[in-house]
């Protein structure tokens, strides 16, 4: 019987010391798959233009409660469509008080194969030119 949780190349793709790709499996593979779905803008993949979360269309939008609700709905819809190994239980979108240009997307899921909990936090930036630390990049 095929393992439903999966095993495949790790995301992001990286080489190992044996010069082959690194692999991820089970919950780590699902977590990476969710990250990939959220990181992909709709239309980015020419042969699968519907893949992704659609949140990238919201860059430069005003950070309002309505925007946060729209992001939560887009994330839930994308994960429901593109990640069949999980049941999405909760999607919360918050803004740190000190970083109005950033949304923190907290996702709670249950892995269907074993009922294990899976939680992921995804930072999303509303303005360009910011790194993961939340500040402008120094070039």
VMD Tcl script that builds the backbone (N, CA, C; Angstrom):
set m [mol new atoms 417]
animate dup $m
set s [atomselect $m all]
$s set {name element resname resid chain x y z} {
  {N N UNK 1 A 0.840 -1.190 0.000}
  {CA C UNK 1 A 0.000 0.000 0.000}
  {C C UNK 1 A 0.883 1.250 0.000}
  {N N UNK 2 A 0.541 2.205 -0.818}
  {CA C UNK 2 A 1.309 3.433 -0.944}
  {C C UNK 2 A 1.119 4.305 0.296}
  {N N UNK 3 A 2.203 4.924 0.742}
  {CA C UNK 3 A 2.142 5.785 1.924}
  {C C UNK 3 A 1.458 7.097 1.543}
  {N N UNK 4 A 0.306 7.357 2.116}
  {CA C UNK 4 A -0.495 8.528 1.779}
  {C C UNK 4 A 0.186 9.838 2.182}
  {N N UNK 5 A 1.025 9.802 3.201}
  {CA C UNK 5 A 1.664 11.034 3.655}
  {C C UNK 5 A 2.732 11.506 2.694}
  {N N UNK 6 A 3.354 10.633 1.967}
  {CA C UNK 6 A 4.247 11.005 0.904}
  {C C UNK 6 A 5.702 11.154 1.292}
  {N N UNK 7 A 6.524 11.091 0.270}
  {CA C UNK 7 A 7.954 11.333 0.378}
  {C C UNK 7 A 8.387 11.904 -0.952}
  {N N UNK 8 A 9.232 12.902 -0.925}
  {CA C UNK 8 A 9.699 13.505 -2.169}
  {C C UNK 8 A 10.786 14.511 -1.894}
  {N N UNK 9 A 11.173 15.195 -2.926}
  {CA C UNK 9 A 12.212 16.209 -2.785}
  {C C UNK 9 A 11.783 17.242 -1.760}
  {N N UNK 10 A 12.713 17.665 -0.953}
  {CA C UNK 10 A 12.435 18.694 0.046}
  {C C UNK 10 A 12.248 20.036 -0.657}
  {N N UNK 11 A 11.498 20.894 -0.038}
  {CA C UNK 11 A 11.303 22.261 -0.527}
  {C C UNK 11 A 11.819 23.226 0.520}
  {N N UNK 12 A 12.682 24.147 0.182}
  {CA C UNK 12 A 13.259 24.345 -1.140}
  {C C UNK 12 A 14.258 23.247 -1.476}
  {N N UNK 13 A 14.429 23.029 -2.767}
  {CA C UNK 13 A 15.319 21.977 -3.238}
  {C C UNK 13 A 16.741 22.314 -2.820}
  {N N UNK 14 A 17.408 21.323 -2.243}
  {CA C UNK 14 A 18.793 21.509 -1.793}
  {C C UNK 14 A 19.548 20.208 -1.997}
  {N N UNK 15 A 20.835 20.325 -2.241}
  {CA C UNK 15 A 21.677 19.147 -2.413}
  {C C UNK 15 A 22.135 18.635 -1.052}
  {N N UNK 16 A 22.373 17.350 -0.976}
  {CA C UNK 16 A 22.908 16.747 0.237}
  {C C UNK 16 A 24.389 16.460 0.031}
  {N N UNK 17 A 25.038 15.937 1.028}
  {CA C UNK 17 A 26.462 15.616 0.904}
  {C C UNK 17 A 26.706 14.498 -0.101}
  {N N UNK 18 A 25.699 13.681 -0.387}
  {CA C UNK 18 A 25.850 12.615 -1.385}
  {C C UNK 18 A 25.561 13.126 -2.793}
  {N N UNK 19 A 25.441 14.445 -2.937}
  {CA C UNK 19 A 25.221 15.131 -4.218}
  {C C UNK 19 A 23.854 14.877 -4.838}
  {N N UNK 20 A 22.979 14.281 -4.099}
  {CA C UNK 20 A 21.613 14.105 -4.571}
  {C C UNK 20 A 20.714 15.098 -3.867}
  {N N UNK 21 A 19.445 15.158 -4.264}
  {CA C UNK 21 A 18.532 16.094 -3.600}
  {C C UNK 21 A 18.193 15.632 -2.184}
  {N N UNK 22 A 17.884 16.581 -1.322}
  {CA C UNK 22 A 17.414 16.211 0.007}
  {C C UNK 22 A 15.941 15.850 -0.102}
  {N N UNK 23 A 15.509 14.936 0.768}
  {CA C UNK 23 A 14.136 14.456 0.742}
  {C C UNK 23 A 13.416 14.817 2.033}
  {N N UNK 24 A 12.109 14.905 1.933}
  {CA C UNK 24 A 11.254 15.112 3.103}
  {C C UNK 24 A 10.150 14.068 3.026}
  {N N UNK 25 A 9.633 13.699 4.187}
  {CA C UNK 25 A 8.554 12.720 4.189}
  {C C UNK 25 A 7.585 12.995 5.322}
  {N N UNK 26 A 6.426 12.395 5.197}
  {CA C UNK 26 A 5.358 12.444 6.187}
  {C C UNK 26 A 4.966 13.880 6.536}
  {N N UNK 27 A 4.918 14.224 7.812}
  {CA C UNK 27 A 4.436 15.549 8.224}
  {C C UNK 27 A 5.316 16.665 7.670}
  {N N UNK 28 A 6.625 16.436 7.587}
  {CA C UNK 28 A 7.507 17.463 7.019}
  {C C UNK 28 A 7.175 17.720 5.553}
  {N N UNK 29 A 6.860 16.678 4.805}
  {CA C UNK 29 A 6.500 16.834 3.398}
  {C C UNK 29 A 5.193 17.610 3.266}
  {N N UNK 30 A 4.239 17.334 4.130}
  {CA C UNK 30 A 2.965 18.067 4.101}
  {C C UNK 30 A 3.198 19.537 4.447}
  {N N UNK 31 A 3.998 19.795 5.473}
  {CA C UNK 31 A 4.304 21.168 5.866}
  {C C UNK 31 A 4.965 21.928 4.705}
  {N N UNK 32 A 5.891 21.282 4.017}
  {CA C UNK 32 A 6.556 21.913 2.879}
  {C C UNK 32 A 5.586 22.131 1.724}
  {N N UNK 33 A 4.660 21.207 1.536}
  {CA C UNK 33 A 3.654 21.351 0.493}
  {C C UNK 33 A 2.753 22.559 0.766}
  {N N UNK 34 A 2.354 22.726 2.021}
  {CA C UNK 34 A 1.534 23.882 2.392}
  {C C UNK 34 A 2.310 25.170 2.139}
  {N N UNK 35 A 3.568 25.187 2.533}
  {CA C UNK 35 A 4.412 26.368 2.314}
  {C C UNK 35 A 4.509 26.684 0.815}
  {N N UNK 36 A 4.648 25.654 -0.015}
  {CA C UNK 36 A 4.730 25.832 -1.455}
  {C C UNK 36 A 3.429 26.399 -2.020}
  {N N UNK 37 A 2.306 25.896 -1.552}
  {CA C UNK 37 A 1.001 26.400 -2.007}
  {C C UNK 37 A 0.869 27.883 -1.680}
  {N N UNK 38 A 1.234 28.258 -0.462}
  {CA C UNK 38 A 1.101 29.649 -0.042}
  {C C UNK 38 A 2.107 30.556 -0.732}
  {N N UNK 39 A 3.248 30.019 -1.116}
  {CA C UNK 39 A 4.305 30.815 -1.742}
  {C C UNK 39 A 4.115 30.992 -3.242}
  {N N UNK 40 A 3.193 30.262 -3.827}
  {CA C UNK 40 A 2.994 30.310 -5.269}
  {C C UNK 40 A 1.820 31.221 -5.605}
  {N N UNK 41 A 2.083 32.195 -6.461}
  {CA C UNK 41 A 1.031 33.095 -6.931}
  {C C UNK 41 A 0.230 32.401 -8.032}
  {N N UNK 42 A -1.073 32.598 -8.037}
  {CA C UNK 42 A -1.891 32.042 -9.115}
  {C C UNK 42 A -1.397 32.613 -10.438}
  {N N UNK 43 A -1.293 31.746 -11.435}
  {CA C UNK 43 A -0.799 32.150 -12.751}
  {C C UNK 43 A 0.706 32.004 -12.889}
  {N N UNK 44 A 1.393 31.718 -11.797}
  {CA C UNK 44 A 2.846 31.602 -11.831}
  {C C UNK 44 A 3.305 30.344 -12.574}
  {N N UNK 45 A 2.530 29.294 -12.506}
  {CA C UNK 45 A 2.865 28.042 -13.181}
  {C C UNK 45 A 2.115 27.978 -14.498}
  {N N UNK 46 A 2.829 28.071 -15.621}
  {CA C UNK 46 A 2.153 28.116 -16.928}
  {C C UNK 46 A 1.264 26.912 -17.214}
  {N N UNK 47 A 1.644 25.729 -16.753}
  {CA C UNK 47 A 0.861 24.541 -17.061}
  {C C UNK 47 A -0.175 24.216 -15.994}
  {N N UNK 48 A -0.207 24.990 -14.939}
  {CA C UNK 48 A -1.207 24.826 -13.882}
  {C C UNK 48 A -1.506 26.207 -13.287}
  {N N UNK 49 A -2.114 27.093 -14.068}
  {CA C UNK 49 A -2.274 28.492 -13.645}
  {C C UNK 49 A -3.182 28.708 -12.445}
  {N N UNK 50 A -4.000 27.726 -12.073}
  {CA C UNK 50 A -4.870 27.882 -10.914}
  {C C UNK 50 A -4.187 27.506 -9.603}
  {N N UNK 51 A -3.003 26.888 -9.688}
  {CA C UNK 51 A -2.295 26.458 -8.480}
  {C C UNK 51 A -1.827 27.674 -7.686}
  {N N UNK 52 A -1.930 27.600 -6.374}
  {CA C UNK 52 A -1.472 28.674 -5.500}
  {C C UNK 52 A -2.603 29.184 -4.632}
  {N N UNK 53 A -2.273 30.199 -3.852}
  {CA C UNK 53 A -3.242 30.694 -2.876}
  {C C UNK 53 A -3.935 31.991 -3.282}
  {N N UNK 54 A -3.421 32.722 -4.213}
  {CA C UNK 54 A -4.059 33.962 -4.622}
  {C C UNK 54 A -3.794 35.142 -3.707}
  {N N UNK 55 A -3.065 34.935 -2.627}
  {CA C UNK 55 A -2.819 36.044 -1.691}
  {C C UNK 55 A -1.834 37.055 -2.258}
  {N N UNK 56 A -1.069 36.650 -3.254}
  {CA C UNK 56 A -0.073 37.563 -3.831}
  {C C UNK 56 A -0.724 38.713 -4.599}
  {N N UNK 57 A -1.970 38.536 -4.994}
  {CA C UNK 57 A -2.709 39.622 -5.640}
  {C C UNK 57 A -3.035 40.737 -4.646}
  {N N UNK 58 A -2.868 40.466 -3.362}
  {CA C UNK 58 A -3.240 41.427 -2.323}
  {C C UNK 58 A -2.065 42.256 -1.813}
  {N N UNK 59 A -0.882 42.017 -2.380}
  {CA C UNK 59 A 0.275 42.835 -1.996}
  {C C UNK 59 A -0.052 44.291 -2.291}
  {N N UNK 60 A 0.331 45.174 -1.438}
  {CA C UNK 60 A 0.095 46.619 -1.506}
  {C C UNK 60 A -1.327 47.006 -1.107}
  {N N UNK 61 A -2.136 46.051 -0.646}
  {CA C UNK 61 A -3.473 46.390 -0.151}
  {C C UNK 61 A -3.367 47.004 1.237}
  {N N UNK 62 A -4.354 47.792 1.592}
  {CA C UNK 62 A -4.394 48.379 2.933}
  {C C UNK 62 A -4.631 47.269 3.953}
  {N N UNK 63 A -3.907 47.328 5.037}
  {CA C UNK 63 A -4.002 46.303 6.082}
  {C C UNK 63 A -5.222 46.588 6.954}
  {N N UNK 64 A -6.336 45.996 6.568}
  {CA C UNK 64 A -7.600 46.189 7.282}
  {C C UNK 64 A -8.131 44.831 7.740}
  {N N UNK 65 A -9.158 44.861 8.563}
  {CA C UNK 65 A -9.804 43.626 8.997}
  {C C UNK 65 A -10.384 42.877 7.795}
  {N N UNK 66 A -10.898 43.610 6.825}
  {CA C UNK 66 A -11.436 42.993 5.618}
  {C C UNK 66 A -10.367 42.256 4.828}
  {N N UNK 67 A -9.194 42.852 4.717}
  {CA C UNK 67 A -8.087 42.202 4.022}
  {C C UNK 67 A -7.682 40.920 4.751}
  {N N UNK 68 A -7.569 40.992 6.068}
  {CA C UNK 68 A -7.172 39.812 6.837}
  {C C UNK 68 A -8.203 38.691 6.680}
  {N N UNK 69 A -9.486 39.034 6.620}
  {CA C UNK 69 A -10.522 38.032 6.381}
  {C C UNK 69 A -10.411 37.421 4.991}
  {N N UNK 70 A -10.103 38.247 4.001}
  {CA C UNK 70 A -9.942 37.769 2.633}
  {C C UNK 70 A -8.736 36.836 2.519}
  {N N UNK 71 A -7.629 37.189 3.172}
  {CA C UNK 71 A -6.441 36.335 3.170}
  {C C UNK 71 A -6.768 34.990 3.820}
  {N N UNK 72 A -7.456 35.014 4.950}
  {CA C UNK 72 A -7.822 33.771 5.639}
  {C C UNK 72 A -8.689 32.892 4.730}
  {N N UNK 73 A -9.648 33.486 4.045}
  {CA C UNK 73 A -10.524 32.720 3.146}
  {C C UNK 73 A -9.736 32.155 1.968}
  {N N UNK 74 A -8.834 32.953 1.377}
  {CA C UNK 74 A -8.021 32.477 0.256}
  {C C UNK 74 A -7.119 31.323 0.667}
  {N N UNK 75 A -6.519 31.428 1.850}
  {CA C UNK 75 A -5.639 30.365 2.340}
  {C C UNK 75 A -6.441 29.092 2.577}
  {N N UNK 76 A -7.567 29.214 3.243}
  {CA C UNK 76 A -8.410 28.041 3.511}
  {C C UNK 76 A -8.849 27.381 2.201}
  {N N UNK 77 A -9.296 28.173 1.235}
  {CA C UNK 77 A -9.737 27.631 -0.050}
  {C C UNK 77 A -8.598 26.921 -0.782}
  {N N UNK 78 A -7.414 27.528 -0.794}
  {CA C UNK 78 A -6.270 26.936 -1.490}
  {C C UNK 78 A -5.846 25.622 -0.851}
  {N N UNK 79 A -5.791 25.590 0.467}
  {CA C UNK 79 A -5.371 24.355 1.135}
  {C C UNK 79 A -6.411 23.257 0.991}
  {N N UNK 80 A -7.670 23.626 1.006}
  {CA C UNK 80 A -8.735 22.640 0.813}
  {C C UNK 80 A -8.649 22.042 -0.591}
  {N N UNK 81 A -8.306 22.875 -1.549}
  {CA C UNK 81 A -8.223 22.401 -2.939}
  {C C UNK 81 A -6.940 21.629 -3.227}
  {N N UNK 82 A -5.806 22.137 -2.765}
  {CA C UNK 82 A -4.521 21.622 -3.210}
  {C C UNK 82 A -3.818 20.681 -2.234}
  {N N UNK 83 A -4.277 20.555 -1.017}
  {CA C UNK 83 A -3.601 19.663 -0.056}
  {C C UNK 83 A -4.615 18.683 0.529}
  {N N UNK 84 A -4.864 17.561 -0.180}
  {CA C UNK 84 A -5.891 16.613 0.254}
  {C C UNK 84 A -5.497 15.776 1.468}
  {N N UNK 85 A -4.256 15.866 1.914}
  {CA C UNK 85 A -3.818 15.052 3.052}
  {C C UNK 85 A -4.196 15.658 4.393}
  {N N UNK 86 A -4.759 16.885 4.389}
  {CA C UNK 86 A -5.096 17.534 5.658}
  {C C UNK 86 A -6.528 18.042 5.651}
  {N N UNK 87 A -7.081 18.178 6.851}
  {CA C UNK 87 A -8.318 18.914 7.077}
  {C C UNK 87 A -7.910 20.228 7.708}
  {N N UNK 88 A -8.275 21.337 7.107}
  {CA C UNK 88 A -7.947 22.644 7.654}
  {C C UNK 88 A -8.917 22.938 8.787}
  {N N UNK 89 A -8.393 23.140 9.976}
  {CA C UNK 89 A -9.219 23.392 11.149}
  {C C UNK 89 A -9.349 24.874 11.459}
  {N N UNK 90 A -8.268 25.622 11.237}
  {CA C UNK 90 A -8.272 27.028 11.639}
  {C C UNK 90 A -7.262 27.801 10.804}
  {N N UNK 91 A -7.668 28.984 10.369}
  {CA C UNK 91 A -6.752 29.916 9.704}
  {C C UNK 91 A -6.961 31.268 10.368}
  {N N UNK 92 A -5.918 31.768 11.004}
  {CA C UNK 92 A -5.966 33.089 11.633}
  {C C UNK 92 A -4.944 33.994 10.976}
  {N N UNK 93 A -5.336 35.229 10.753}
  {CA C UNK 93 A -4.439 36.203 10.144}
  {C C UNK 93 A -4.358 37.396 11.082}
  {N N UNK 94 A -3.155 37.698 11.530}
  {CA C UNK 94 A -2.932 38.790 12.474}
  {C C UNK 94 A -1.826 39.695 11.968}
  {N N UNK 95 A -1.800 40.894 12.507}
  {CA C UNK 95 A -0.755 41.861 12.185}
  {C C UNK 95 A 0.002 42.214 13.451}
  {N N UNK 96 A 1.331 42.051 13.442}
  {CA C UNK 96 A 2.100 42.477 14.614}
  {C C UNK 96 A 1.978 43.990 14.800}
  {N N UNK 97 A 1.886 44.427 16.032}
  {CA C UNK 97 A 1.718 45.855 16.317}
  {C C UNK 97 A 2.883 46.684 15.771}
  {N N UNK 98 A 4.069 46.109 15.742}
  {CA C UNK 98 A 5.249 46.858 15.306}
  {C C UNK 98 A 5.554 46.690 13.821}
  {N N UNK 99 A 4.697 45.973 13.064}
  {CA C UNK 99 A 4.964 45.727 11.644}
  {C C UNK 99 A 3.658 45.678 10.865}
  {N N UNK 100 A 3.096 46.835 10.576}
  {CA C UNK 100 A 1.814 46.907 9.874}
  {C C UNK 100 A 1.916 46.439 8.424}
  {N N UNK 101 A 3.138 46.234 7.923}
  {CA C UNK 101 A 3.313 45.769 6.554}
  {C C UNK 101 A 3.367 44.240 6.468}
  {N N UNK 102 A 3.130 43.563 7.585}
  {CA C UNK 102 A 3.275 42.102 7.613}
  {C C UNK 102 A 2.021 41.461 8.187}
  {N N UNK 103 A 1.648 40.343 7.592}
  {CA C UNK 103 A 0.567 39.524 8.125}
  {C C UNK 103 A 1.182 38.221 8.605}
  {N N UNK 104 A 0.726 37.739 9.725}
  {CA C UNK 104 A 1.135 36.440 10.240}
  {C C UNK 104 A -0.053 35.503 10.053}
  {N N UNK 105 A 0.116 34.512 9.191}
  {CA C UNK 105 A -0.944 33.563 8.880}
  {C C UNK 105 A -0.669 32.295 9.682}
  {N N UNK 106 A -1.542 31.995 10.629}
  {CA C UNK 106 A -1.410 30.802 11.471}
  {C C UNK 106 A -2.426 29.770 11.009}
  {N N UNK 107 A -1.932 28.587 10.679}
  {CA C UNK 107 A -2.774 27.543 10.123}
  {C C UNK 107 A -2.749 26.330 11.043}
  {N N UNK 108 A -3.916 25.839 11.385}
  {CA C UNK 108 A -4.040 24.608 12.149}
  {C C UNK 108 A -4.722 23.561 11.298}
  {N N UNK 109 A -4.100 22.402 11.167}
  {CA C UNK 109 A -4.632 21.316 10.344}
  {C C UNK 109 A -4.593 20.008 11.119}
  {N N UNK 110 A -5.313 19.053 10.581}
  {CA C UNK 110 A -5.240 17.685 11.076}
  {C C UNK 110 A -4.866 16.808 9.886}
  {N N UNK 111 A -3.830 15.992 10.064}
  {CA C UNK 111 A -3.417 15.068 9.014}
  {C C UNK 111 A -4.425 13.926 8.972}
  {N N UNK 112 A -5.026 13.724 7.837}
  {CA C UNK 112 A -6.100 12.741 7.709}
  {C C UNK 112 A -5.651 11.307 7.975}
  {N N UNK 113 A -4.446 10.954 7.584}
  {CA C UNK 113 A -3.990 9.569 7.688}
  {C C UNK 113 A -3.810 9.104 9.126}
  {N N UNK 114 A -3.483 10.035 10.025}
  {CA C UNK 114 A -3.201 9.608 11.402}
  {C C UNK 114 A -3.794 10.532 12.473}
  {N N UNK 115 A -4.586 11.518 12.065}
  {CA C UNK 115 A -5.228 12.479 12.971}
  {C C UNK 115 A -4.241 13.313 13.784}
  {N N UNK 116 A -2.999 13.389 13.355}
  {CA C UNK 116 A -2.002 14.209 14.046}
  {C C UNK 116 A -2.245 15.685 13.732}
  {N N UNK 117 A -1.984 16.525 14.722}
  {CA C UNK 117 A -2.108 17.974 14.524}
  {C C UNK 117 A -0.897 18.495 13.759}
  {N N UNK 118 A -1.143 19.480 12.921}
  {CA C UNK 118 A -0.073 20.130 12.165}
  {C C UNK 118 A -0.342 21.625 12.216}
  {N N UNK 119 A 0.637 22.377 12.678}
  {CA C UNK 119 A 0.506 23.831 12.761}
  {C C UNK 119 A 1.624 24.468 11.971}
  {N N UNK 120 A 1.300 25.569 11.303}
  {CA C UNK 120 A 2.274 26.261 10.478}
  {C C UNK 120 A 2.018 27.754 10.599}
  {N N UNK 121 A 3.080 28.530 10.663}
  {CA C UNK 121 A 2.980 29.989 10.670}
  {C C UNK 121 A 3.691 30.490 9.424}
  {N N UNK 122 A 2.979 31.283 8.624}
  {CA C UNK 122 A 3.498 31.783 7.354}
  {C C UNK 122 A 3.496 33.308 7.390}
  {N N UNK 123 A 4.670 33.937 7.266}
  {CA C UNK 123 A 4.706 35.405 7.224}
  {C C UNK 123 A 4.402 35.883 5.802}
  {N N UNK 124 A 3.570 36.905 5.693}
  {CA C UNK 124 A 3.228 37.459 4.385}
  {C C UNK 124 A 3.404 38.971 4.445}
  {N N UNK 125 A 4.173 39.504 3.505}
  {CA C UNK 125 A 4.508 40.922 3.502}
  {C C UNK 125 A 3.642 41.679 2.507}
  {N N UNK 126 A 3.091 42.796 2.953}
  {CA C UNK 126 A 2.196 43.598 2.115}
  {C C UNK 126 A 2.934 44.621 1.272}
  {N N UNK 127 A 4.222 44.802 1.521}
  {CA C UNK 127 A 5.017 45.734 0.729}
  {C C UNK 127 A 6.259 45.025 0.249}
  {N N UNK 128 A 6.796 45.467 -0.866}
  {CA C UNK 128 A 8.001 44.824 -1.386}
  {C C UNK 128 A 9.237 45.347 -0.670}
  {N N UNK 129 A 10.323 44.612 -0.819}
  {CA C UNK 129 A 11.589 45.077 -0.281}
  {C C UNK 129 A 11.790 44.787 1.186}
  {N N UNK 130 A 11.060 43.844 1.737}
  {CA C UNK 130 A 11.259 43.474 3.143}
  {C C UNK 130 A 11.694 42.021 3.212}
  {N N UNK 131 A 12.642 41.765 4.086}
  {CA C UNK 131 A 13.124 40.402 4.275}
  {C C UNK 131 A 12.343 39.704 5.365}
  {N N UNK 132 A 12.710 38.484 5.687}
  {CA C UNK 132 A 11.995 37.722 6.699}
  {C C UNK 132 A 12.063 38.326 8.082}
  {N N UNK 133 A 13.064 39.164 8.331}
  {CA C UNK 133 A 13.154 39.809 9.641}
  {C C UNK 133 A 12.161 40.949 9.765}
  {N N UNK 134 A 11.529 41.341 8.683}
  {CA C UNK 134 A 10.500 42.361 8.730}
  {C C UNK 134 A 10.980 43.767 8.448}
  {N N UNK 135 A 12.244 43.947 8.213}
  {CA C UNK 135 A 12.767 45.277 7.933}
  {C C UNK 135 A 13.246 45.391 6.513}
  {N N UNK 136 A 13.548 46.595 6.076}
  {CA C UNK 136 A 14.052 46.766 4.709}
  {C C UNK 136 A 15.376 46.035 4.529}
  {N N UNK 137 A 15.578 45.526 3.332}
  {CA C UNK 137 A 16.836 44.846 3.027}
  {C C UNK 137 A 17.950 45.867 2.855}
  {N N UNK 138 A 19.088 45.548 3.360}
  {CA C UNK 138 A 20.270 46.402 3.148}
  {C C UNK 138 A 21.041 45.816 1.985}
  {N N UNK 139 A 21.102 46.533 0.879}
  {CA C UNK 139 A 21.831 46.043 -0.304}
  {C C UNK 139 A 23.233 46.580 -0.352}
}
mol reanalyze $m
mol bondsrecalc $m
mol representation Tube
mol addrep $m
